[in-house]
Amino acid sequence: EPWNQQAVFKGIGVPVVADYAIRKNMSEKVFGVSKAWAEA
């Protein structure tokens, strides 16, 4: 199961934007974390 779908299923995340909308012909992965995790 894709990670974004796991986050949606668990109620802890939502897809914000599709990869193609970010930049055409680039990788489709984005590593998103919470502010608390990033500052730990």
C-alpha positions in Angstrom: 0.0 0.0 0.0 1.4 3.4 -0.9 2.5 5.5 2.2 0.0 8.3 1.5 -2.8 5.8 1.5 -1.6 4.3 4.8 -1.6 7.8 6.3 -5.2 8.4 5.0 -6.4 5.0 6.3 -4.9 5.6 9.8 -6.4 9.2 9.9 -2.9 10.8 10.3 -2.4 12.4 7.0 -3.8 13.6 3.7 -2.4 13.8 0.2 -1.8 17.5 -0.5 -0.7 17.6 -4.1 0.0 15.1 -6.8 3.6 14.7 -8.0 2.9 16.0 -11.5 1.5 19.3 -10.0 4.8 19.9 -8.2 7.1 19.5 -11.1 6.8 17.7 -14.4 9.1 14.8 -15.2 10.6 14.6 -11.7 10.5 11.9 -9.0 7.1 11.5 -7.4 8.3 10.9 -3.8 8.0 13.5 -1.0 9.2 12.9 2.5 6.9 14.7 4.8 7.2 14.8 8.6 5.6 16.6 11.5 7.2 19.7 12.9 7.8 17.9 16.2 9.6 15.0 14.4 11.7 17.4 12.4 12.8 19.3 15.5 13.6 16.2 17.5 
